[in-house]
């Protein structure tokens, strides 16, 4: 058990300013997060520690140690069909673009690449990813058991982290009080609840490209792609090159993904905007219903042009990450085929219908009694 003065020591070590602050050792990082999760640290100490770490920024070893510690508080989810499945953490904040990762993940899943998405509700922004999923009528697993059940029925799962790892979710919720993300957001990205052999992680700040991939290497992850993605999401940009790092069996490579790598010209940023959409859209822009309509029409192959290219390039990335294509370029025709053939639309409809609420039959006991 950690004593209060020990937590003070750890806060002091990381909080002495840019010149005086020092990184925690592996054991110290584990000790700190254990104290926070187990309730041995006071609320003031938790706030001070998280903000000091935010200013110092996490080292590679600290990220790995925090993640190892967090994993002890939740058992790995045993999915029945985990081969060719990709862990896809979604803990960014969208302000200007649509969640194209939803459409891309469904296209990739229709092509045979399993997708395990996870995230949390985020009341601090206008609307978040779960609201878009709800408008699409896509299932949201609220627990490990629901995730396992859904994973046994189809190769696409979205799980709310709150039902899997409550302590980490509480730290994520501090975003509303602090006005800033904290180390829990990085740990959630690295968590990999189902311990899948491939991960695709989006980050916003360039230093995390190397930190994340090297932390995953320390954690023994076989394969990972860290993308400096659109608004910090695991999404390749349509309008500019996307810097990335790839980890494959202990070897780390710097990569740059360009729209041309998937066979498309660079498009305008406006095509990624949450305010853009098809002419058929009748709802006002910049709301989850509007975004759901755009995603649905993309999946049903009713939209052409830049937005379709954006979906295909990102689906190709996920197909590549799942090991179903040796490159982004070779994943592109697989993604195009499931859109052109209608397989993506069918997969989406089947997923929605499979988890639609079952109509309740009238309760005969409440029917009026008829006497003869």
Phi, psi and omega in degrees: 000139180274140176270152181307321182291335177292319176296322176302317181297318181292321177296317180297323182295321183265353189249019183268029176086175186297327182269328185266340183293143178234151177288149174283152172286171178304311183292323179294320179296317177297317180300316182296312182290325174301316181296320179294313184288322183279358178080017179275344177261144178285166179300321179295318179295321179298311180299317180295318181295313183296319180288323177296320179292325177298319181287315180291323189073146186287141172279170178300312182295323178296316178302314181294319181292318177300317182293316177302318180293314181299324182295337180291340185267004178208128182290145177300142179279124181268094179279139184291332182231080187262353178291143182057030178250142185244134173279128187228086180284138185231085184237021176273187179230115178273129177237330188235347185230161179278162180278075184293341179300331178296308179298317182297319181293324179289322176296315180298319179295322177295337178272359177107002179265117180290142182234127174240100181264146174210149182192194180220162171291145184226086183291352184281354178238169185305311173206152186240179183301314179304326178294322177295317179298321179295321178291332175280351182064030177276146183289144175238115179286129182261001181201171177299318182297318178293323178296318178296316180298315180293322179293337178280345183256332181203158183273035178216122181223136168240127181239135173280122184299335184301326180276355181250315185224082183299317181300318179292323179297323178298322178290323176297324182294341178293349175307323182291324181280321183279331187078007181218155172287162177227184186302336180298329180292324178287320179296319179299324178294326183271348193302314179054069187304327181264006179050048180284157186278353179224136179230145171235117187237133176259139176226160180258326188258126185309321181302334182284348175303307181284320182299313183296313185292324179286328175295319178296324176296318177298326181279355177083021179291128182292320186213137178202149171237123175254121186246130167280086195266182181294117183052033177081006179268159177285065183226130173287143178283146174277336191252354184205162176297150179243119178285147183207164170230139179239134175248125177221107176052049175088356180252127181252131181233137171280137180227156170228120178262127177244152177308326181295336179295334177262005177091018182238151173282157176295135181254176180283152177300328182304329180293338178268353188292145176288352179264356179263164180176174181287160180296333182290343183293125183255346181273156178299152180287171179059053169207161187295329179292318176301313181296320179298322179295319179297313181298318180298317181290329174294316181295327180274008176061034180259001178238137176247189173082206190296321181296321177295318177299322180296318177297312184298315182296323179283326174295321178297322177299316181289325176296319176296315181296330179281353179085016180267354177213142183281353180201167176298317181300322182276347172278338182300310180296331176294318178293318179298320183296316182290335174284310183297323183280348183088001182297323181295315179297319179295317179300315179299312181296319179296321179296317179294313183294325182295330183248015177290145179301138179282126179301136180274132177285149180302141178283114184296334182290340181265358180286147179297141180283134179252125178253147181248000000 
